[in-house]
């Protein structure tokens, strides 16, 4: 599976003929590595409906014929705009022929650009036999560890920018809870309030001695447009 970072919290996950697009904030994103017209996903998955995450979802979904997975209230809004949707709630899993996606809790606030309040979520995605955990926008909280109790996490896509989410220092502790084999930091550097040092985060995680049963996680810092093969 290839994981391409498109900037901010947007990722493209590709395995064979399947391409999943997560949080497609492309138009208006100063760090976007693609335009909304450049992507043709098999499906779109959303952590929540803030403008810097829902982004171009409806336009891409309608053009590409891609269904959208989002928490129920947000899915209902998107479906009302003409996109095909799947509408799980927290804890819900949606099965596809390519794998599955499950919504898990995230500590954040959420209201869509159209004013729909909803719970934010993290996404646990299984594609090509690999499990990816996109934490969404979240603060540090202890229940992050529960995801790893159910599924072995191959790659965690983890916010580190601070101000609107946990910062890189809290994210080091989040890494200890999530216990992914590889962590790709995101949600930093897009705007001045979320500037941070991703290389310092990498050094802190990889230098941690707080892991009980295996070596510390590997952190892969991607620039927008770069790809990591998992």
C-alpha positions, -999 to +999 in steps of 0.1 A: +000+000+000+012+035-009+004+064+014+007+098-004+006+129+018-013+157+000-008+183+027-024+193+061-044+161+071-052+148+036-038+115+025-043+092-005-040+055+002-035+033-028-035-005-033-039-019-068-069-003-084-082+011-051-075+047-040-089+061-008-089+098-001-090+110+035-100+146+045-096+162+010-088+198+020-072+208-013-088+240-026-076+268-003-048+247+012-015+266+007+004+233+011-018+211-011+002+188-034-028+182-058-059+200-069-094+187-065-094+179-102-063+158-099-077+131-077-102+103-086-107+082-055-125+049-051-139+062-018-136+093+004-133+090+042-138+119+066-127+124+102-150+154+107-165+183+089-144+213+097-136+232+065-099+221+066-110+185+065-142+182+045-127+205+019-136+194-016-154+162-006-188+168-023-173+180-056-148+151-058-174+125-047-199+136-074-173+139-102-156+106-094-187+086-083-169+079-050-190+071-019-182+091+013-178+075+047-186+100+075-202+101+109-240+099+105-250+136+109-222+147+085-231+119+061-267+130+060-256+166+051-233+153+024-259+130+010-283+159+008-259+176-015-261+147-040-232+124-030-235+087-021-227+081+016-222+055+043-232+068+077-217+049+106-215+063+141-186+059+165-176+023+168-193+015+135-175-004+107-183-002+070-173-032+049-161-029+013-147-052-013-113-035-008-114-038+031-131-019+058-132+014+077-142+020+113-149+052+132-133+056+166-134+085+191-113+117+189-113+146+213-121+177+194-150+199+184-169+196+151-194+216+131-196+215+093-193+246+071-231+244+067-236+244+105-242+207+112-229+197+146-214+162+148-189+141+167-154+141+154-137+108+148-106+089+140-105+064+111-092+029+113-088+017+077-079-017+064-066-018+029-045-044+011-040-063+044-026-032+061-042-012+089-039+026+090-051+047+118-058+084+110-063+100+144-082+130+129-080+162+149-076+152+186-061+161+219-041+135+238-064+111+257-059+077+272-084+058+251-062+061+221-046+029+234-079+010+229-075+010+191-042-009+193-058-035+216-082-045+188-060-040+157-022-040+151-016-006+136+008-006+107+007+032+101-006+060+122-013+094+106-010+117+136-016+154+141+012+172+158+007+209+151-008+221+184-032+250+189-062+232+173-050+197+182-024+181+204+011+194+199+043+174+191+050+169+228+016+154+235+019+134+203+050+116+216+027+102+244+000+095+219+026+074+199+032+054+231-005+046+233-012+039+196+019+017+192+020+018+154+049+004+135+052+037+116+040+072+123+035+099+097+029+133+113+004+157+098-018+187+106+012+210+111+029+238+091-001+247+070-008+280+088+012+300+113-007+288+145+003+252+138+040+256+129+061+230+146+093+209+143+085+176+128+120+164+129+121+171+167+090+150+170+107+122+151+137+123+173+116+123+205+095+093+194+124+073+181+145+080+212+117+071+237+124+043+261+087+039+272+079+009+251+074-023+269+075-051+243+091-039+211+114-013+196+101+023+194+080+034+164+096+047+132+086+082+122+084+091+085+082+128+078+067+134+044+066+166+025+034+173+006+034+151-025+058+125-011+048+088-007+055+061+019+051+025+010+038+004+039 
